[in-house]
Amino acid sequence: MSRKKKEVNPEHVGGKEVFGVTALSTTGGLASIFMSSMFMSYMTDYAGLGSFAAALATVLLLVARIFDALDDPLQSFLMDSAKPRKMGKYKPFFLFSILLTTVGTFFLYAMPAGIKGSQVAVSVWVILFYLVYDLGTSFNNGNLLYRTMTEDPNERAKLVIGPRLWVMILGMVGSALMAVIVSINDAYFHNYTTTYSIVIGGLMLIAMVISILGWAMVKEKHVVAPDKEDKVKITDIFRLFKVNKAMTVRFVQNIFSGFIWTLLFATPTYYVKWGYCADLTTGKVNMTLLGTYSLIVSMMMMVPLLIGSIIATTIMKRVFKGNPVRFSRCNCLVQALGGAILFLGQITGLLQKTPAVFFAAMFIMALAIGIDFVPGSSIDMEIMDYTIYKTGKDRSALTGVAGTFLSKAQTALSSALVGAILIAIGYNVDSVTGDYVGELSALPGMLNWFIVIMGLVPAILGLCAFLVLGKYPITPDVRADMQKVLREKDRREEEA
């Protein structure tokens, strides 16, 4: 009696592809950790630049966003306009991303001591290599690659989860970095500027090698060639906002929800250092305790992000019946709840007396953010599909460029808010010892403002994001018709 062969899914992605996209994410993921959660504190506390550092870092991040306003659309235009080759359409740009991101991050943390006597030289160095780093991140949009590797939503989820979990694991390793830097510094260098440069530079070089190995394993299958009679234009992004209502709703929602993560990430390092690890009458910091608390802070962000990524697919399938929009709206409310707990804890004095409340609120917010990655990625890739469905043309990179620019702008503005507070109080730290040498009476007010940034504001933003996402136009019926149309389009192109 013959057995019936199991039908093979032509859109299946195997272990090699999952491993490839996971390894590919190493450089971008590690650099993101270094640049979002550590760069501002490194510049102000450990780079040896004095009070000038806060102003430089703040201006730098704002200037970089102006650069992005011109650069991101251009890079997206180049990606959408590229002709499919044997290597793929988008894959070559990811190699550029790996190299540029590594070089930029490496040299930002390896500033030559000889230029630190000149504010002009320091400014040129930092701006130059930040822009190199920024160019690299603009070419790194994983959803572009995942969409071309398979059209099966379930298989796409597999591709999304691998890099997400790997970046979270890197984040957990990175959470111990402050403690590692303190230990290495005490044992060998006795200068935090030198220690930061060696540790972060070495990690970025290792990440580059791993990412290139992963890049070699990735293969694009579903690539839409540019229409010869209708070439890609940078200005197409404005047309997309008009014809793709889903893109518009998602963009407006991200204006609110995207700030929550960047605000949460921007302030804990400072709050923990001066709220729990410093003597505010002398400015002296217990660096050993800071290393421990920095580890806890990072774990309260990275562990829930990891847990959220693992459980998100199951929750979306069983609780929300595969509806990513309903799931994402729920996550917005949970993020708002965490922010409210932080703010209420500060104004009642509970936060200062009980660090556990601070860590618990961070855990709640980070868990909701981690869970939201899966439905959020599903929505973003669906919007790319919706562009093809509505226009018949692939504008996937341009579809995502507004969101990419917004995400970078939010990171910059969040850091700029912190920088503005530091500039206002004349923030000044001894880069060798880590102790405060500025006006001590300003520190309590600084802590209050930090909780407004990471607590009250996210609570309001979460509620706004919940309301906006309720206007998302892709219903289950539209989704089914869209998938049918795209499958037919692929069949015709294969026959041609």
C-alpha positions, 0 to 999 in steps of 0.5 A, spaced: 500 500 500 503 506 497 503 512 502 500 519 500 506 524 499 506 530 504 505 536 500 511 540 500 510 548 501 513 551 495 514 557 500 517 554 506 524 557 508 529 552 512 534 552 517 539 555 513 535 561 511 533 562 518 540 561 521 542 566 515 537 572 517 539 571 524 546 571 523 545 577 518 542 581 524 548 581 528 552 587 526 545 592 526 543 589 532 549 590 536 550 597 534 543 599 535 544 597 543 551 601 543 548 607 539 541 607 543 542 605 550 549 607 551 552 612 546 549 618 550 552 616 557 558 614 554 559 621 550 557 625 557 560 621 562 566 617 559 569 620 553 573 625 556 570 631 553 567 635 559 561 639 559 561 640 551 559 633 550 552 634 552 551 639 547 555 636 542 551 629 542 544 633 542 546 637 536 549 631 533 543 627 533 538 633 531 543 634 525 543 627 523 536 627 522 536 633 517 541 629 513 536 623 514 530 627 511 534 627 504 538 621 505 533 615 507 529 617 501 535 617 496 537 610 499 530 607 498 530 609 491 536 606 490 534 599 493 527 599 489 530 601 482 536 596 483 535 591 477 534 584 480 541 580 479 544 573 481 545 575 488 538 578 489 535 585 489 536 588 496 541 583 498 547 587 496 545 593 500 545 589 506 553 588 505 554 595 505 550 596 511 554 591 515 560 595 513 558 602 514 555 600 520 561 597 523 566 602 521 561 608 524 560 605 530 567 603 531 570 609 530 565 613 534 567 609 540 575 610 538 576 617 538 583 619 538 586 622 544 590 627 540 583 631 537 580 632 544 583 638 545 579 641 539 572 642 540 572 643 532 576 637 531 572 632 536 565 635 532 568 633 525 570 626 527 563 625 531 559 628 526 563 624 520 562 617 523 555 618 526 553 619 519 557 613 516 553 609 521 547 612 519 548 610 512 549 603 514 542 603 518 538 606 512 540 600 508 538 595 513 531 593 513 530 586 514 522 586 512 524 588 505 529 581 505 524 577 508 518 579 504 522 577 498 524 570 501 517 567 501 510 570 501 507 565 506 505 569 512 507 563 517 514 562 514 515 570 514 514 570 521 519 564 522 524 569 519 522 575 523 523 571 530 530 569 529 533 575 528 528 578 533 530 573 538 538 573 537 538 581 538 534 580 544 540 575 546 545 580 544 541 585 548 542 580 554 549 580 553 550 587 552 546 588 559 552 586 563 557 590 559 557 596 564 559 591 569 564 588 564 567 594 563 568 596 570 571 590 572 576 590 566 577 598 567 579 596 574 584 590 572 587 593 567 586 600 564 584 605 570 581 609 564 574 608 562 575 612 555 580 607 553 576 601 556 570 603 552 574 603 546 577 596 546 571 593 549 566 596 544 571 596 538 572 588 539 565 586 539 563 590 533 569 587 529 566 580 531 559 582 529 561 584 522 564 577 521 558 573 523 553 578 519 557 577 513 557 569 514 549 570 515 549 574 509 552 569 504 546 564 506 540 568 504 537 568 498 531 572 495 526 568 491 520 573 490 523 579 486 519 584 482 523 587 477 522 595 476 517 597 470 521 599 464 516 604 462 514 607 470 521 608 473 521 608 481 521 616 483 523 618 490 517 622 489 513 616 489 513 616 497 508 622 496 503 618 492 504 612 496 501 616 502 495 618 498 493 611 495 495 606 501 491 608 507 494 603 511 501 606 510 498 613 513 495 610 519 501 606 521 505 612 520 501 616 524 500 610 529 508 610 530 509 617 531 506 616 538 507 608 539 515 609 536 516 614 541 515 610 547 521 605 546 526 610 545 524 614 551 524 608 555 531 607 553 534 614 553 533 615 561 534 609 565 542 609 565 542 616 568 536 615 573 539 609 576 546 612 576 544 618 580 537 616 583 540 609 586 548 609 586 550 616 588 551 620 594 547 627 592 551 630 597 558 629 594 557 627 587 561 620 588 558 614 585 558 607 587 561 604 580 560 597 583 553 598 585 552 602 578 555 596 574 550 591 578 544 596 577 545 597 570 545 590 569 538 589 572 536 595 568 538 592 562 535 585 564 528 588 565 528 591 558 532 585 554 529 579 558 521 581 557 523 583 550 525 576 549 520 573 552 515 577 548 518 575 542 517 568 544 510 568 546 507 573 541 506 568 535 502 564 540 498 569 543 496 572 536 494 566 533 490 563 539 487 570 543 487 574 537 485 569 532 491 572 527 489 579 527 495 583 528 491 590 528 487 588 534 493 585 538 497 591 537 492 596 539 492 591 546 499 592 546 499 600 546 494 600 552 499 595 556 505 600 554 501 606 557 500 602 563 507 601 565 508 609 564 503 611 568 506 606 574 513 610 573 510 617 573 505 615 579 511 612 583 515 618 582 510 623 584 508 619 591 516 618 592 515 610 592 520 610 586 525 613 590 524 608 596 523 602 592 527 601 586 523 594 585 517 599 582 522 602 577 524 595 575 517 592 575 514 598 571 520 597 566 519 590 565 511 591 563 513 596 558 518 592 555 514 586 555 508 589 551 514 592 546 517 585 545 510 582 544 508 587 539 514 586 534 511 580 531 504 583 530 507 590 528 512 586 523 506 583 520 503 589 519 509 592 516 510 587 511 502 587 509 503 594 507 508 593 502 504 587 499 498 592 499 502 597 495 503 592 490 496 590 490 493 597 489 498 600 484 501 593 481 508 596 482 513 594 488 515 600 492 517 596 498 523 600 500 519 607 499 513 604 503 518 603 509 522 609 508 517 614 512 517 609 518 525 608 518 526 616 518 521 616 523 524 611 528 531 615 527 528 621 528 524 619 535 531 616 537 534 622 536 529 627 539 529 622 545 536 623 546 536 630 545 530 631 550 535 628 555 541 632 552 537 638 553 536 637 561 543 635 562 545 642 558 540 646 562 543 643 569 551 644 566 551 636 567 559 635 568 562 628 570 569 626 571 570 621 565 576 617 569 572 616 576 565 617 574 563 622 579 559 628 578 563 635 579 557 639 577 552 643 581 549 637 586 543 641 587 540 640 580 540 633 580 533 631 584 530 636 579 533 632 573 531 625 576 523 628 576 524 630 569 527 623 567 521 620 569 516 625 566 520 623 559 520 615 560 513 615 564 508 620 563 509 622 556 509 614 554 502 613 558 499 619 553 502 616 547 500 609 548 493 611 549 493 616 542 496 610 538 491 605 541 486 610 538 489 611 531 490 604 529 483 603 530 482 606 523 487 601 519 483 599 513 485 592 511 480 588 513 480 580 513 476 580 506 481 585 503 487 581 506 484 575 503 483 578 496 490 581 496 493 575 497 489 572 491 491 577 487 499 577 489 499 569 488 496 570 481 501 576 479 507 571 481 504 566 477 504 570 471 511 573 472 514 566 472 510 564 466 513 570 462 
